[in-house]
Structure formats: structure tokens, C-alpha cells
């Protein structure tokens, strides 16, 4: 089976793909260093994170305009991370299409626990079925991010 995959969640004139060879590391690292959650990440750290994740890219005429990745054990748990759409492409439903494609991935669909972290996109994720943790007192973290 080819590593090149596209999803049916794409918005017209855009493509969502899990083909890792298409990921533009310059775009991903460049955006993450400007985000509240990815500031300070080195290019090497981003490369290592991508190598150990299921990666999704959004493309317009072959150029990458969005990204997201999933960390999962493919049995019980998945974590959605580093999801973004470049500013010039927002407001077109791309973020929602990306998250839905991620949740529909065969290694994620139906898992009992899918988590993510957001400071400012609760509305987007709620449209995809996410809700605040039912028992936040049961969640703990070893490292609290400064951002």
C-alpha cells in the first residue's frame, strides 16, 4: 500500500494528506515557533515529533497551508497536537475538515480516549465532538508548559 493518502474531508480546491513525504518542515517549524504552544521548539525537536506521529498536511496547489499530528498507541489513546491553518487560509472550514480527517483516521477512529490541548479553539473542537474533561481532577501532568 502506498504511503500517499488523501482524505475525503478536503474542502474544494484543498487536499488533506497523510503522505509524510509532502510535509514542508519549514512551514511546520516556522508556524510552531510563532504559536503559544510551540515557541522555543528547535527544528530537530519538530522533526523528531513528526517522525513519531501520524502527520496530516493541508495543501493548496501543492503548497502546504495547514498541519496536524496524532500521537497514539492505536488501541486505547490518541493525542491531537500542533494543529494549525496558516492565517491567510483561515475561515474556509479547513481546520474543521482537518480535525475530522484526523478523527476519521483508521488508527484513531473508535478509540476510547482522544485528547487535545487548546487555549483558544474550544469552539472549533466542540464542533468535532470534543468537550471539557468530565473529571479534570483525574488528569495530571508531569510538565506544565509555560505558555
Secondary structure, 3 states (H helix, E strand, C coil): CCCCCECCCCCCCCEEECCHHHCCHHHHHHHHCCCCCCCCCCHHHHHHHHHCCEEEEEEECCEEEEEEEEEECCCCEEEEEEEEECHHHCCCCHHHHHHHHHHHCCCCCCCCEEEECCCCCHHHHHHCCCCCCCCHHHCCCCCCCCC
